[in-house]
Amino acid sequence: DPDSISTPYICLMDRCTGAVLFERNAHERIYPASTTKIMTTLLAIEMCEDLYKVINIGNQFDTKGSATTPPLSRNEELRIIDLIYCIMLVSGNDAASALAIYLAGSQDQFADLMNQKAAEIGMTGTHFANASGLHNEEHYTTAYDMALLGRYAMQNEAFRKIAGTATFDVPAT
């Protein structure tokens, strides 16, 4: 029953064909918040040949908003896959920021990569400003664009596995 759906913005898209099955305000600009992390995770998967590589996360990452539990420590050494699970399972803004800086050199450069991928996917109503989804007037999307992103992401086997994981233990560092 469409009337039982409380969100004002929705786009239900067929995974195989891309046909829109149901929508409400699907092309209106909205703030994506933590659903941004779908793009962050997808880019990390696509950019990294070895998700089990151990990296030093440095000391420049953002600690605003939700943090990994326990929060990441400056110059901590973690596997890329650990950061990805921290991003997807506990919505760790610190992990998203640290991984973005590791992969692109800065949050701004990673946002550029996010916007390039968004354009490639056909997300014409989207502009990313950071890897975590922290509020920014220049960080926006549409329900339709997020449906496109979800459809694209679910074609990636590693993403499907990560998105379908309920629990994950990060090894002690």
Contact map, one row per residue, 1 for C-alpha under 8 A:
11111000000000000000000000000000000000000000000000000000000000000000000000000000000000000000000000000000000000000000000000000000000000000000000000000000000000000000000000000
11111000000000000000000000000000000000000000000000000000000000000000000000000000000000000000000000000000000000000000000000000000000000000000000000000000000000000000000000000
11111100000000000000000000000000000000000000000000000000000000000000000000000000000000000000000000000000000000000000000000000000000000000000000000000000000000000000000000000
11111100000000000000000000000000000000000000000000000000000000000000000000000000000000000000000000000000000000000000000000000000000000000000000000000000000000000000000000000
11111110000000000000000000000000000000000000000000000000000000000000000000000000000000000000000000000000000000000000000000000000000000000000000000000000000000000000000000000
00111111000000000000000000000000000000000000000000000000000000000000000000000000000000000000000000000000000000000000000000000000000000000000000000000000000000000000000000000
00001111110000000000000000000000000000000000000000000000000000000000000000000000000000000000000000000000000000000000000000000000000000000000000000000000000000000000000000000
00000111110000000000000110000000000000000000000000000000000000000000000000000000000000000000000000000000000000000000000000000000000000000000000000000000000000000000000000000
00000011111000000000001111010000000000000000000000000000000000000000000000000000000000000000000000000000000000000000000000000000000000000000001000000000000000000000000000000
00000011111100000000011111000000000000000000000000000000000000000000000000000000000000000000000000000000000000000000000000000000000000000000001100000000000000000000000000000
00000000111110000001111101000000000000000000000000000000000000000000000000000000000000000000000000000000000000000000000000000000000000000000001100100000000000000000000000000
00000000011111000001111000000000000000000000000000000000000000000000000000000000000000000000000000000000000000000000000000000000000000000000000000100000000000000000000000000
00000000001111100111110000000000000000000000000000000000000000000000000000000000000000000000000000000000000000000000000000000000000000000000000000110010000000000000000000000
00000000000111111111100000000000000000000000000000000000000000000000000000000000000000000000000000000000000000000000000000000000000000000000000000000000000000000000000000000
00000000000011111100000000000000000000000000000000000000000000000000000000000000000000000000000000000000000000000000000000000000000000000000000000000010000000000000000000000
00000000000001111100000000000000000000000000000000000000000000000000000000000000000000000000000000000000000000000000000000000000000000000000000000000000000000000000000000000
00000000000001111110000000000000000000000000000000000000000000000000000000000000000000000000000000000000000000000000000000000000000000000000000000000000000000000000000000000
00000000000011111111000000000000000000000000000000000000000000000000000000000000000000000000000000000000000000000000000000000000000000000000000000010010000000000000000000000
00000000000011001111100000000000000000000000000000000000000000000000000000000000000000000000000000000000000000000000000000000000000000000000000000000000000000000000000000000
00000000001111000111111000000000000000000000000000000000000000000000000000000000000000000000000000000000000000000000000000000000000000000000000000000000000000000000000000000
00000000001111000011111000000000000000000000000000000000000000000000000000000000000000000000000000000000000000000000000000000000000000000000000000000000000000000000000000000
00000000011110000001111100000000000000000000000000000000000000000000000000000000000000000000000000000000000000000000000000000000000000000000000000000000000000000000000000000
00000000111100000001111111000000000000000000000000000000000000000000000000000000000000000000000000000000000000000000000000000000000000000000000000000000000000000000000000000
00000001111000000000011111000000000000000000000000000000000000000000000000000000000000000000000000000000000000000000000000000000000000000000000000000000000000000000000000000
00000001110000000000001111110000000000000000000000000000000000000000000000000000000000000000000000000000000000000000000000000000000000000000001000000000000000000000000000000
00000000111000000000001111110000000000000000000000000000000000000000000000000000000000000000000000000000000000000000000000000000000000000000011100000000000000000000000000000
00000000000000000000000011111000000000000000000000000000000000000000000000000000000000000000000000000000000000000000000000001000000000000000011110000000000000000000000000000
00000000100000000000000011111100000000000000000000000000000000000000000000000000000000000000000000000000000000000000000000000000000000000000011000000000000000000000000000000
00000000000000000000000000111110000000000000000000000000000000000000000000000000000000000000000000000000000000000000000000001000000000000001110000000000000000000000000000000
00000000000000000000000000011111000000000000000000000000000000000000000000000000000000000000000000000000000000000000000000000000000000000001111000000000000000000000000000000
00000000000000000000000000001111100000000000000000000000000000000000000000000000000000000000000000000000000000000000000000000000000000100011110000000000000000000000000000000
00000000000000000000000000000111111100000000000000000000000000000000000000000000000000000000000000000000000000000000000000000000000010000011110000000000000000000000000000000
00000000000000000000000000000011111100000000000000000000000000000000000000000000000000000000000000000000000000000000000000000000000111100000000000000000000000000000000000000
00000000000000000000000000000001111110000000000000000000000000000000000000000000000000000010000000000000000000000000000000000000000111000000000000000000000000000000000000000
00000000000000000000000000000001111111100000000000000000000000000000000000000000000000000000000000000000000000000000000000000000000010000000000000000000000000000000000000000
00000000000000000000000000000001111111110000000000000000000000000000000000000000000000000000000000000000000000000000000000000001001110000000000000000000000000000000000000000
00000000000000000000000000000000011111111000000000000000000000000000000000000000000000110010000100000000000000000000000000000000001110000000000000000000000000000000000000000
00000000000000000000000000000000001111111100000000000000000000000000000000000000000000010000000000000000000000000000000000000000000000000000000000001100100000000000000000000
00000000000000000000000000000000001111111110000000000000000000000000000000000000000000000000000000000000000000000100000000000000001000000000000000001000000000000000000000000
00000000000000000000000000000000000111111111000000000000000000000000000000000000000000000000000100010000000000000100000000000000001100000000000000000000000000000000000000000
00000000000000000000000000000000000011111111100000000000000000000000000000000000000100110000000000000000000000000000000000000000000000000000000000000000000000100000000000000
00000000000000000000000000000000000001111111110000000000000000000000000000000000000000000000000000000000000000000000000000000000000000000000000000000000100000100000000000000
00000000000000000000000000000000000000111111111000000000000000000000000000000000000000000000000000000000000000000100000000000000000000000000000000000000000000000000000000000
00000000000000000000000000000000000000011111111100000000000000000000000000000000000100000000000000100010000000000000000000000000000000000000000000000000000000000000000000000
00000000000000000000000000000000000000001111111110100000000000000000000000000000000000000000000000000000000000000000000000000000000000000000000000000000000001100000000000000
00000000000000000000000000000000000000000111111110000000000000000000000000000000000000000000000000000000000000000000000000000000000000000000000000000000000000000000000000000
00000000000000000000000000000000000000000011111110000000000000000000000000000000000000000000000000000010000000000000000000000000000000000000000000000000000000000000000000000
00000000000000000000000000000000000000000001111111100000000000000000000000000000000000000000000000000000000000000000000000000000000000000000000000000000000000000000000000000
00000000000000000000000000000000000000000000111111100000000000000000000000000000000000000000000000000000000000000000000000000000000000000000000000000000000000000000000000000
00000000000000000000000000000000000000000000000111111000000000000000000000000000000000000000000000000000000000000000000000000000000000000000000000000000000000000000000000000
00000000000000000000000000000000000000000000100111111000000000000000000000000011100000000000000000000000000000000000000000000000000000000000000000000000000000000000000000000
00000000000000000000000000000000000000000000000001111100000000000000000000000011100000000000000000000000000000000000000000000000000000000000000000000000000000000000000000000
00000000000000000000000000000000000000000000000001111110000000000000000000000011100000000000000000000000000000000000000000000000000000000000000000000000000000000000000000000
00000000000000000000000000000000000000000000000000011111000000000000000000001111000000000000000000000000000000000000000000000000000000000000000000000000000000000000000000000
00000000000000000000000000000000000000000000000000001111100000000000000000001111000000000000000000000000000000000000000000000000000000000000000000000000000000000000000000000
00000000000000000000000000000000000000000000000000000111110000000000000000111100000000000000000000000000000000000000000000000000000000000000000000000000000000000000000000000
00000000000000000000000000000000000000000000000000000011111010000000000001111100000000000000000001100100000000000000000000000000000000000000000000000000000000000000000000000
00000000000000000000000000000000000000000000000000000001111110000000000001110000000000000000000001000000000000000000000000000000000000000000000000000000000000000000000000000
00000000000000000000000000000000000000000000000000000000111110000000000001100000000000000000000000000000000000000000000000000000000000000000000000000000000000000000000000000
00000000000000000000000000000000000000000000000000000000011111000000000001000000000000000000000001001000000000000000000000000000000000000000000000000000000000000000000000000
00000000000000000000000000000000000000000000000000000000111111100000000000000000000000000000010011001000000000000000000000000000000000000000000000000000000000000000000000000
00000000000000000000000000000000000000000000000000000000000111110000000000000000000000000000110011000000000000000000000000000000000000000000000000000000000000000000000000000
00000000000000000000000000000000000000000000000000000000000011111110000000000000000000000000110000000000000000000000000000000000000000000000000000000000000000000000000000000
00000000000000000000000000000000000000000000000000000000000001111110000000000000000000000000110000000000000000000000000000000000000000000000000000000000000000000000000000000
00000000000000000000000000000000000000000000000000000000000000111110000000000000000000000000100000000000000000000000000000000000000001000000000000000000000000000000000000000
00000000000000000000000000000000000000000000000000000000000000111111000000000000000000000011110000000000000000000000000000000000000000000000000000000000000000000000000000000
00000000000000000000000000000000000000000000000000000000000000111111111100000000000000000111111000000000000000000000000000000000000000000000000000000000000000000000000000000
00000000000000000000000000000000000000000000000000000000000000000111111100000000000001100111111000000000000000000000000000000000000000000000000000000000000000000000000000000
00000000000000000000000000000000000000000000000000000000000000000011111100000000000000000101000000000000000000000000000000000000000000000000000000000000000000000000000000000
00000000000000000000000000000000000000000000000000000000000000000011111100000000000000000000000000000000000000000000000000000000000000000000000000000000000000000000000000000
00000000000000000000000000000000000000000000000000000000000000000011111110000000000000000000010000000000000000000000000000000000000000000000000000000000000000000000000000000
00000000000000000000000000000000000000000000000000000000000000000011111111010000000000000000011000000000000000000000000000000000000000000000000000000000000000000000000000000
00000000000000000000000000000000000000000000000000000000000000000000001111110000000000000000000000000000000000000000000000000000000000000000000000000000000000000000000000000
00000000000000000000000000000000000000000000000000000000111100000000000111110000000000000000000000000000000000000000000000000000000000000000000000000000000000000000000000000
00000000000000000000000000000000000000000000000000000001111000000000000011111000000000000000000000000000000000000000000000000000000000000000000000000000000000000000000000000
00000000000000000000000000000000000000000000000000000001110000000000000111111100000000000000000000000000000000000000000000000000000000000000000000000000000000000000000000001
00000000000000000000000000000000000000000000000000000111100000000000000000111110000000000000000000000000000000000000000000000000000000000000000000000000000000000000000000001
00000000000000000000000000000000000000000000000000000111100000000000000000011111011000000000000000000000000000000000000000000000000000000000000000000000000000000000000000001
00000000000000000000000000000000000000000000000000111110000000000000000000001111111000000000000000000000000000000000000000000000000000000000000000000000000000000000000000000
00000000000000000000000000000000000000000000000000111110000000000000000000000111111100000000000000100000000000000000000000000000000000000000000000000000000000000000000000000
00000000000000000000000000000000000000000000000000111000000000000000000000000011111110000000000000000000000000000000000000000000000000000000000000000000000000000000000000000
00000000000000000000000000000000000000000000000000000000000000000000000000000111111111000000000000000000000000000000000000000000000000000000000000000000000000000000000001000
00000000000000000000000000000000000000000000000000000000000000000000000000000111111111100000001100100000000000000000000000000000000000000000000000000000000000000000000000000
00000000000000000000000000000000000000001001000000000000000000000000000000000001111111110000001100000000000000000000000000000000000000000000000000000000000000000000000000000
00000000000000000000000000000000000000000000000000000000000000000000000000000000111111111100000000000000000000000000000000000000000000000000000000000000000000000100000100000
00000000000000000000000000000000000000000000000000000000000000000001000000000000011111111111001000000000000000000000000000000000000000000000000000000000000000000000000000000
00000000000000000000000000000000000010001000000000000000000000000001000000000000001111111111101100000000000000000000000000000000000000000000000000000000000000000000000000000
00000000000000000000000000000000000011001000000000000000000000000000000000000000000111111111000000000000000000000000000000000000000000000000000000000000000000000110000000000
00000000000000000000000000000000000000000000000000000000000000000000000000000000000011111111000000000000000000000000000000000000000000000000000000000000000000000000111100000
00000000000000000000000000000000000000000000000000000000000000000011100000000000000011111111000000000000000000000000000000000000000000000000000000000000000000000000000000000
00000000000000000000000000000000010010000000000000000000000000000111000000000000000001111111100000000000000000000000000000000000000000000000000000000000000000000000000000000
00000000000000000000000000000000000000000000000000000000000000000111100000000000000001111111111100000000000000000000000000000000000100000000000000000000000000000000000000000
00000000000000000000000000000000000000000000000000000000000001111111000000000000000000100011111110000000000000000000000000000000001101000000000000000000000000000000000000000
00000000000000000000000000000000000000000000000000000000000011110111001100000000000000000001111111000000000000000000000000000000000000000000000000000000000000000000000000000
00000000000000000000000000000000000000000000000000000000000000000011000100000000001101100001111111100000000000000000000000000000000000000000000000000000000000000000000000000
00000000000000000000000000000000000010010000000000000000000000000000000000000000001100100001111111110000000000000000000000000000001100000000000000000000000000000000000000000
00000000000000000000000000000000000000000000000000000000000011000000000000000000000000000000111111111000001000000000000000000000011100000000000000000000000000000000000000000
00000000000000000000000000000000000000000000000000000000110111000000000000000000000000000000011111111100000000000000000000000000000000000000000000000000000000000000000000000
00000000000000000000000000000000000000000001000000000000100000000000000000000001001000000000001111111110000000000000000000000000000000000000000000000000000000000000000000000
00000000000000000000000000000000000000010000000000000000000000000000000000000000000000000000000111111111111001000000000000000000001000000000000000000000000000000000000000000
00000000000000000000000000000000000000000000000000000000000110000000000000000000000000000000000011111111111001000000000000000000000000000000000000000000000000000000000000000
00000000000000000000000000000000000000000000000000000000100000000000000000000000000000000000000001111111110000000000000000000000000000000000000000000000000000000000000000000
00000000000000000000000000000000000000000001001000000000000000000000000000000000000000000000000000111111100001000000000000000000000000000000000000000000000000000000000000000
00000000000000000000000000000000000000000000000000000000000000000000000000000000000000000000000000011111111011000000000000000000000000000000000000000000000000000000000000000
00000000000000000000000000000000000000000000000000000000000000000000000000000000000000000000000000011111111011000000000000000000000000000000000000000000000000000000000000000
00000000000000000000000000000000000000000000000000000000000000000000000000000000000000000000000000011101111111000000000000000000000000000000000000000000000000000000000000000
00000000000000000000000000000000000000000000000000000000000000000000000000000000000000000000000010011001111111100000000000000000111000000000000000000000000000000000000000000
00000000000000000000000000000000000000000000000000000000000000000000000000000000000000000000000000000000011111110000000000000000110000000000000000000000000000000000000000000
00000000000000000000000000000000000000000000000000000000000000000000000000000000000000000000000000000001111111111000000000000000000000000000000000000000000000000000000000000
00000000000000000000000000000000000000000000000000000000000000000000000000000000000000000000000000011011111111111100000000000000011000000000000000000000000000000000000000000
00000000000000000000000000000000000000000000000000000000000000000000000000000000000000000000000000000000001111111110000000000001111000000000000000000000000000000000000000000
00000000000000000000000000000000000000000000000000000000000000000000000000000000000000000000000000000000000111111111000000000001000000000000000000000000000000000000000000000
00000000000000000000000000000000000000000000000000000000000000000000000000000000000000000000000000000000000011111111100000000000000000000000000000000000000000000000000000000
00000000000000000000000000000000000000110010000000000000000000000000000000000000000000000000000000000000000001111111110000000001000000000000000000000000000000000000000000000
00000000000000000000000000000000000000000000000000000000000000000000000000000000000000000000000000000000000000111111111000000111000000000000000000000000000000000000000000000
00000000000000000000000000000000000000000000000000000000000000000000000000000000000000000000000000000000000000011111111100000000000000000000000000000000000000000000000000000
00000000000000000000000000000000000000000000000000000000000000000000000000000000000000000000000000000000000000001111111110000000000000000000000000000000000000000000000000000
00000000000000000000000000000000000000000000000000000000000000000000000000000000000000000000000000000000000000000111111111110100000000000000000000001000000000000000000000000
00000000000000000000000000000000000000000000000000000000000000000000000000000000000000000000000000000000000000000011111111110000000000000000000000000000000000000000000000000
00000000000000000000000000000000000000000000000000000000000000000000000000000000000000000000000000000000000000000001111111100000000000000000000000000000000000000000000000000
00000000000000000000000000000000000000000000000000000000000000000000000000000000000000000000000000000000000000000000111111100000000000000000000000011001000000000000000000000
00000000000000000000000000000000000000000000000000000000000000000000000000000000000000000000000000000000000000000000011111110000000000000000000010010000000000000000000000000
00000000000000000000000000000000000000000000000000000000000000000000000000000000000000000000000000000000000000000000011111111100000000000000000011011000000000000000000000000
00000000000000000000000000000000000000000000000000000000000000000000000000000000000000000000000000000000000000000000011001111100000000000000000010000000000000000000000000000
00000000000000000000000000101000000000000000000000000000000000000000000000000000000000000000000000000000000000000000000000111110000000000001110010000000000000000000000000000
00000000000000000000000000000000000000000000000000000000000000000000000000000000000000000000000000000000000000000010010000111111000000000011110010000000000000000000000000000
00000000000000000000000000000000000000000000000000000000000000000000000000000000000000000000000000000000000000000010000000001111100000000111100000000000000000000000000000000
00000000000000000000000000000000000100000000000000000000000000000000000000000000000000000000000000000000000000110110000000000111111000000111100000000000000000000000000000000
00000000000000000000000000000000000000000000000000000000000000000000000000000000000000000000000000000000001100100000000000000011111010010110000000000000000000000000000000000
00000000000000000000000000000000000000000000000000000000000000000000000000000000000000000000000010000000001101100000000000000001111111000010000000000000000000000000000000000
00000000000000000000000000000000000110110000000000000000000000000000000000000000000000000000100110010000001001100000000000000001111110000000000000000000000000000000000000000
00000000000000000000000000000000110110010000000000000000000000000000000000000000000000000001100110000000000000000000000000000000011111000000000000000000000000000000000000000
00000000000000000000000000000001111110000000000000000000000000000000000000000000000000000000000000000000000000000000000000000000111111100010000000000000000000000000000000000
00000000000000000000000000000000110000000000000000000000000000001000000000000000000000000000100000000000000000000000000000000000010111110000000000000000000000000000000000000
00000000000000000000000000000010100000000000000000000000000000000000000000000000000000000000000000000000000000000000000000000000000011111010000000000000000000000000000000000
00000000000000000000000000000000000000000000000000000000000000000000000000000000000000000000000000000000000000000000000000000000100001111110000000000000000000000000000000000
00000000000000000000000000000000000000000000000000000000000000000000000000000000000000000000000000000000000000000000000000000000000000111111000000000000000000000000000000000
00000000000000000000000000000000000000000000000000000000000000000000000000000000000000000000000000000000000000000000000000000011100000011111000000000000000000000000000000000
00000000000000000000000000000011000000000000000000000000000000000000000000000000000000000000000000000000000000000000000000000111110010111111100000000000000000000000000000000
00000000000000000000000000001111000000000000000000000000000000000000000000000000000000000000000000000000000000000000000000001111000000001111110000000000000000000000000000000
00000000000000000000000000001111000000000000000000000000000000000000000000000000000000000000000000000000000000000000000000001111000000000011111011000000000000000000000000000
00000000000000000000000001111111000000000000000000000000000000000000000000000000000000000000000000000000000000000000000000001100000000000001111111000000000000000000000000000
00000000111000000000000011110100000000000000000000000000000000000000000000000000000000000000000000000000000000000000000000000000000000000000111111100000000000000000000000000
00000000011000000000000001100000000000000000000000000000000000000000000000000000000000000000000000000000000000000000000000000000000000000000011111110000000000000000000000000
00000000000000000000000000100000000000000000000000000000000000000000000000000000000000000000000000000000000000000000000001111100000000000000111111111000000000000000000000000
00000000000000000000000000000000000000000000000000000000000000000000000000000000000000000000000000000000000000000000000000100000000000000000111111111100000000000000000000000
00000000001110000000000000000000000000000000000000000000000000000000000000000000000000000000000000000000000000000000000000000000000000000000001111111110000000000000000000000
00000000000010000100000000000000000000000000000000000000000000000000000000000000000000000000000000000000000000000000000011100000000000000000000111111111000000000000000000000
00000000000000000000000000000000000001100000000000000000000000000000000000000000000000000000000000000000000000000000010010100000000000000000000011111111100000000000000000000
00000000000000000000000000000000000001000000000000000000000000000000000000000000000000000000000000000000000000000000000000000000000000000000000001111111110000000000000000000
00000000000010100100000000000000000000000000000000000000000000000000000000000000000000000000000000000000000000000000000000000000000000000000000000111111111000000000000000000
00000000000000000000000000000000000000000000000000000000000000000000000000000000000000000000000000000000000000000000000010000000000000000000000000011111111100000000000000000
00000000000000000000000000000000000001000100000000000000000000000000000000000000000000000000000000000000000000000000000000000000000000000000000000001111111100110000000000000
00000000000000000000000000000000000000000000000000000000000000000000000000000000000000000000000000000000000000000000000000000000000000000000000000000111111110110000000000000
00000000000000000000000000000000000000000000000000000000000000000000000000000000000000000000000000000000000000000000000000000000000000000000000000000011111110110000000000000
00000000000000000000000000000000000000000000000000000000000000000000000000000000000000000000000000000000000000000000000000000000000000000000000000000001111111110000000000000
00000000000000000000000000000000000000000000000000000000000000000000000000000000000000000000000000000000000000000000000000000000000000000000000000000000011111111000000000000
00000000000000000000000000000000000000000000100000000000000000000000000000000000000000000000000000000000000000000000000000000000000000000000000000000000000111111100000000000
00000000000000000000000000000000000000001100100000000000000000000000000000000000000000000000000000000000000000000000000000000000000000000000000000000000111111111110000000000
00000000000000000000000000000000000000000000000000000000000000000000000000000000000000000000000000000000000000000000000000000000000000000000000000000000111111111111000000000
00000000000000000000000000000000000000000000000000000000000000000000000000000000000000000000000000000000000000000000000000000000000000000000000000000000000011111111100000000
00000000000000000000000000000000000000000000000000000000000000000000000000000000000010010000000000000000000000000000000000000000000000000000000000000000000001111111100000000
00000000000000000000000000000000000000000000000000000000000000000000000000000000000000010000000000000000000000000000000000000000000000000000000000000000000000111111100000000
00000000000000000000000000000000000000000000000000000000000000000000000000000000000000000000000000000000000000000000000000000000000000000000000000000000000000011111110000000
00000000000000000000000000000000000000000000000000000000000000000000000000000000000000001000000000000000000000000000000000000000000000000000000000000000000000001111111100000
00000000000000000000000000000000000000000000000000000000000000000000000000000000000000001000000000000000000000000000000000000000000000000000000000000000000000000001111100000
00000000000000000000000000000000000000000000000000000000000000000000000000000000000000001000000000000000000000000000000000000000000000000000000000000000000000000000111110000
00000000000000000000000000000000000000000000000000000000000000000000000000000000000010001000000000000000000000000000000000000000000000000000000000000000000000000000111111000
00000000000000000000000000000000000000000000000000000000000000000000000000000000000000000000000000000000000000000000000000000000000000000000000000000000000000000000001111100
00000000000000000000000000000000000000000000000000000000000000000000000000000000010000000000000000000000000000000000000000000000000000000000000000000000000000000000000111110
00000000000000000000000000000000000000000000000000000000000000000000000000000000000000000000000000000000000000000000000000000000000000000000000000000000000000000000000011111
00000000000000000000000000000000000000000000000000000000000000000000000000000000000000000000000000000000000000000000000000000000000000000000000000000000000000000000000001111
00000000000000000000000000000000000000000000000000000000000000000000000000011100000000000000000000000000000000000000000000000000000000000000000000000000000000000000000000111
